Amino acid sequence: QVQLVESGGGPVQPGGSLRLSCTASGFTSENFGIGWFRQVPGNEREGVSCISNTDDTRIYAGFVKGRFTISRDNAKNTVYLQMNNLRPEDTAVYYCARHRNHYCAGYGSVTFYDYWGQGTQVTVSS
């Protein structure tokens, strides 16, 4: 059974940092790209970042570029999202998802992903 489990969310002050983890099971994660999305109530889920299976491609949305870093440890079946210099507008539920292929084509569209985690809440507030 394919599963993705996010962890690492929580409350943080503006300017602070968090590291999200996405641990995969039930499939060989090194064969797939993994993406991160976020969603606030009333809005569509938006793509944040994606990493290809061999880590030769990392893509970031413009609103996080320079602040967030995606990485992966295939030996641990885990993908990370290091988030620095967090802003109140980063508040959202963050989801990881398995891309249908090993790369990140169309990374920001939910249609390119087939399995999703349950999400982890990130709240940036003073």
C-alpha positions as CSV (number, residue, x, y, z in Angstrom):
1,Q,0.0,0.0,0.0
2,V,1.4,3.3,-1.1
3,Q,1.7,5.8,1.7
4,L,3.2,9.3,2.2
5,V,3.4,10.7,5.7
6,E,4.3,14.3,6.3
7,S,5.7,15.6,9.6
8,G,7.5,18.6,11.0
9,G,4.8,21.3,10.8
10,G,3.8,23.5,13.7
11,P,3.7,27.1,14.9
12,V,6.7,29.4,14.1
13,Q,7.3,33.1,14.3
14,P,8.0,35.2,11.2
15,G,11.6,34.8,10.2
16,G,11.8,31.4,11.7
17,S,12.5,28.0,10.2
18,L,10.9,24.6,9.9
19,R,11.9,21.4,8.2
20,L,9.1,19.2,6.8
21,S,9.6,15.5,6.1
22,C,7.8,13.3,3.8
23,T,8.3,9.6,4.4
24,A,7.3,7.1,1.7
25,S,6.3,3.5,2.0
26,G,4.8,0.8,-0.2
27,F,6.8,1.7,-3.3
28,T,10.4,2.4,-4.4
29,S,10.7,6.1,-3.8
30,E,13.9,6.4,-5.8
31,N,11.9,5.8,-9.0
32,F,9.6,8.8,-8.6
33,G,9.7,12.5,-8.3
34,I,8.2,14.0,-5.2
35,G,6.5,17.3,-4.9
36,W,5.3,19.6,-2.1
37,F,2.1,21.6,-2.3
38,R,0.3,23.9,0.1
39,Q,-3.3,24.9,0.6
40,V,-5.2,27.4,2.6
41,P,-9.0,27.1,3.1
42,G,-10.9,28.4,0.2
43,N,-7.9,28.3,-2.2
44,E,-6.7,25.7,-4.6
45,R,-3.7,23.6,-3.7
46,E,-0.6,25.3,-5.1
47,G,2.8,23.8,-6.0
48,V,5.7,24.7,-3.8
49,S,8.6,22.5,-5.0
50,C,9.5,19.3,-6.7
51,I,12.6,17.0,-6.7
52,S,13.3,14.4,-9.3
53,N,14.1,10.8,-8.4
54,T,17.9,11.3,-8.8
55,D,18.0,14.8,-7.4
56,D,19.2,16.2,-10.7
57,T,16.2,18.5,-10.9
58,R,14.8,20.8,-8.2
59,I,12.0,23.2,-9.0
60,Y,10.7,26.0,-6.8
61,A,7.7,28.3,-7.0
62,G,8.8,31.9,-7.3
63,F,7.3,32.8,-3.9
64,V,9.6,30.4,-2.1
65,K,12.8,30.6,-4.2
66,G,15.8,31.5,-2.0
67,R,13.9,30.6,1.2
68,F,13.0,26.9,0.8
69,T,15.2,24.0,-0.1
70,I,14.0,20.6,-1.2
71,S,16.2,17.5,-0.7
72,R,15.8,13.8,-0.5
73,D,17.5,10.8,1.1
74,N,16.5,7.7,-0.9
75,A,18.0,5.4,1.6
76,K,15.5,6.6,4.1
77,N,12.7,7.0,1.5
78,T,12.3,10.6,2.7
79,V,12.0,14.0,1.1
80,Y,12.6,17.1,3.1
81,L,11.5,20.7,2.7
82,Q,13.7,23.1,4.6
83,M,11.8,26.4,5.1
84,N,13.7,29.5,6.2
85,N,12.7,33.1,6.7
86,L,9.0,32.1,7.0
87,R,6.4,34.7,6.4
88,P,2.7,34.8,7.7
89,E,1.6,34.2,4.1
90,D,3.4,30.8,4.2
91,T,0.7,29.6,6.7
92,A,-1.0,26.6,5.1
93,V,-1.4,22.9,5.2
94,Y,1.6,21.4,3.4
95,Y,1.2,18.2,1.4
96,C,3.7,15.9,-0.3
97,A,2.8,13.9,-3.3
98,R,4.2,11.3,-5.6
99,H,4.8,12.4,-9.2
100,R,3.5,10.0,-11.8
101,N,7.0,9.9,-13.3
102,H,10.6,10.1,-12.1
103,Y,10.9,13.8,-13.0
104,C,8.9,16.9,-12.2
105,A,7.1,17.8,-15.5
106,G,4.2,20.1,-14.8
107,Y,5.2,20.1,-11.1
108,G,2.6,22.7,-10.1
109,S,-0.4,20.8,-11.4
110,V,-2.1,18.3,-9.1
111,T,-3.0,16.2,-12.1
112,F,0.6,15.0,-12.4
113,Y,0.6,13.4,-9.0
114,D,-1.1,10.1,-8.0
115,Y,-0.6,9.7,-4.2
116,W,-0.8,12.3,-1.5
117,G,-0.1,12.5,2.2
118,Q,-2.5,13.7,4.8
119,G,-0.8,17.1,5.2
120,T,0.9,19.0,8.0
121,Q,-0.1,22.4,9.3
122,V,2.4,25.2,9.2
123,T,1.3,28.4,11.0
124,V,3.5,31.5,10.9
125,S,2.5,34.1,13.4
126,S,3.9,36.4,16.0
